[in-house]
Amino acid sequence: MPRLLKKADAIFSIWIRTRDGYRCVLCNSTVRVQNGHLIARGKRAVRFDVKNCNAQCSRCNYKHEFEPQHYISWFLRKWGEGEYLDLVDKSKPIYKFSRSELEDLCEKYRIG
């Protein structure tokens, strides 16, 4: 299962970065773009949520660890407070992926 989770992360990350045009949603940089999670990916219930994940340059992604207000503010402007609160609520339960869920995620977000 750890290998399948890693594979799902890689496929989903490429899908997110492609969706966002390999451009950081916060600063518009195209340098070292990553999949940034608004709510930490350790909160598995929202790990693969398309609203929780957005392209971020490595600088903005790192900065989020210490100054989360920048990413949160961007999210609130884009989606609104209701969506943010829904995402926070959705992140609270402890969640464990099944093998079939991870396989389905890999298939759903595979590009090409």
N, C-alpha and C positions, 0 to 999 in steps of 0.2 A: 504493500500500500504506500509506503513512503516514496517509492519511485513513481508510482502513478500520480500521487499528489504533486510531485516535482514536475512531472510532464504536464499536468493540467495547469500548473502555475505558469510554465513557460509558454504554452499555447495561448492561454488567456492574456498574458502580458503582451504578446505580439498583437493579439486582436485589439487590445485597448490602445496600444501605441499607434496602430494602423488607423483605428477609428478617429483618433485625435490628430492624425497627420504628422506623427512623430514630432510634435511641437508641445512644449510645456504649457499647460493651461493657465499657469500663474504668471510666467514672465515671457512667454512666447519663444523661448530658446529652443533650438534644435540640436543642442549639444548634449550627448550622453542622456538621452531620454529613457525613462524607466516607467514602470507601472506604479503609480503612487496610490496608496490606500488612505483615504480620509480617516476611516476607523481602522485601526491596526489589523493586519491580515491574520493575526492570532485569534481574532474574533471570527471564527470560521463561518458563522452564519451569514456574514457579509463579505467574506473573502473573495467571492466571485460575483459580487453584485456590481452591475455595470454603472450604477450611480456612485458607489463607494470608490471606484477605481477610475483614475484619470492619468493621462500622460503628464509626467513631471520630469524636469531635468534633475540630474543627481543633486545639484545644489539646493533646489527648492524641496526636493524629497527629504534631504538631510535636515534642512531648516525646519521642516514640519515637526521633527522630533522635539525641538526646543521652543518653537514659536508656532503652535498649531493654528493660531487665530487667522493667519493669512489664508490658509487653505479653507478653513471653516468659513471665513468671510466670502471667499470666491464661491463656495458651494451655496451659501445662503443667497447670494445675488443670482446665481444660475437657477437654482431649484426652489428656493424659498424655505422658510422655517418649518413648515409642515413636513416637507420631504426629509429635512434634516432630522427632525424628531422621530419620524418613522424609521429612518435608517438606524438611529441610536437605539430605538426600541427593538428593532429586528436583530441588533448585534448582541443583545443581552443573554439569550439562552446559550447554554453549552451545546455545541453541535458537533456531530461526528459524521463524516462523509462515508457513504457506502462505496464499494468498488464500482457498482453500476452508475452511481451519480458522477463519479470522477470520469469514468469512461464516456458518459453522455456529455459532460462538459468538454472533454477533449474533442469529441466529434462536433459539437455545436459551434465551438469557437476556432476550429482549425481553418486556416486560410489556405486556399489553393488546393 
